Amino acid sequence: MTARKRATHGATAAAPAPTRALPESAPCARGAELWAYLDGELPAARARAVARHTATCPSCRSRARRLRAMLEACRSAGCRQLPAGVRARAVARAKALVRAGVV
């Protein structure tokens, strides 16, 4: 008898594998609001709902942490006035990355 057969000989059905939480990098459908939440663009009630969700969702918590770090880096770089078109394109691109789950 092989070692594998000995290990399973007379054994009952295998126990189900434990369920795992989503990894922090798994995208969450509710993550699209994070940018607006962190930028203070949501109404108060919606901001509270996003804050509660972010506290319990590993994916959104991780994304929010990365976005906060990016926002802080941008803010600490100093107050430089960008042309309106450049700012609009940068904001649109950042929001697209958030929706796509990249950031």
NORRA-V837299 format. One line per field, one symbol per residue. ss: DSSP state (H for helix, E for strand, C for the rest). burial: + if it has 24 or more other ideal C-beta (glycine too) atoms within 12 Angstrom, else -. Layout:
ss = ???
burial = ???
//
This chain:
ss = CCHHHHHHCCCCCCCCCCCCCCCCCCCCHHHHHHHHHHCCCCCHHHHHHHHHHHHHCHHHHHHHHHHHHHHHHHHHCCCCCCCHHHHHHHHHHHHHHHHHCCC
burial = --------------------------++-++++++-++-----------+--++--+-++++++-++--+-----------------------++--+--+-+
//
